[in-house]
Amino acid sequence: MGCFARLGCLVMLVLLAVGGWLTRDRWLPKLTGRSPATAASAWQPLSPQAGIRGKRKIDELSSTTGPVFTNLSASEVASYVFLSLARAIPESADSGEAAVIGDALFVRAVLPVRDIAGTGVLGPLGGLLNDRERLQLGGTFHVIRPGLSEFQVREIKLRDFKVPAGAIPRLLQQLSRGNRPEGVAPNAIPITTSPNLADVRIANGRVTLYKTTGAPTP
């Protein structure tokens, strides 16, 4: 009887597990706030074409006859900013993607990290990395003054390892090119933007840019 009882419990656990998996679309969003489909589709590939679309929208915003705000997808804004302006992602990188998660923009790509690790900025973490690893940046935009903005980096991950907050400024120095303008935070990447840009907000899977003329909420 004990054997049959244990077998019955095992069958019951299997049935519960299968039932939970089949009904995950009902209960998973309540736990995470996001459905499996949303989580899988959040990441969008970076591309020159997406960067061109992003630039076109930004140019329209800068026009005196253009809209007072414009919405960009994660791919559009990240492709334009990180591939064209900030050039924080080297040409040797591949598999670039971007996603808006919560109130932050995340960008990730596979790139050579041995040169970075060799500087000692990563400490013991550098010895655990391969020649090429996935680097992920997460943060928000901040307009410093007309013509200058920054991408404030909240977190950096290499593979599954989270870089300590104290090491983020030094690591960004290895990624960024050129001089850092005055007023840019140590944990930020400087970005040259239109003098008309007043504010940048990140929410609901998109990045919204506002003009200085006082834009209404979309």
Secondary structure as GFF3:
##gff-version 3
##sequence-region A 1 218
A	DSSP	alpha_helix	2	22	.	.	.	ID=ss1
A	DSSP	alpha_helix	24	32	.	.	.	ID=ss2
A	DSSP	alpha_helix	36	41	.	.	.	ID=ss3
A	DSSP	beta_strand	44	45	.	.	.	ID=ss4
A	DSSP	alpha_helix	48	62	.	.	.	ID=ss5
A	DSSP	beta_strand	69	73	.	.	.	ID=ss6
A	DSSP	alpha_helix	74	78	.	.	.	ID=ss7
A	DSSP	pi_helix	79	85	.	.	.	ID=ss8
A	DSSP	beta_strand	94	101	.	.	.	ID=ss9
A	DSSP	beta_strand	104	112	.	.	.	ID=ss10
A	DSSP	alpha_helix	114	117	.	.	.	ID=ss11
A	DSSP	three_ten_helix	123	128	.	.	.	ID=ss12
A	DSSP	beta_strand	132	145	.	.	.	ID=ss13
A	DSSP	beta_strand	148	158	.	.	.	ID=ss14
A	DSSP	beta_strand	161	162	.	.	.	ID=ss15
A	DSSP	three_ten_helix	165	167	.	.	.	ID=ss16
A	DSSP	alpha_helix	168	175	.	.	.	ID=ss17
A	DSSP	beta_strand	188	192	.	.	.	ID=ss18
A	DSSP	beta_strand	197	203	.	.	.	ID=ss19
A	DSSP	beta_strand	206	211	.	.	.	ID=ss20
###
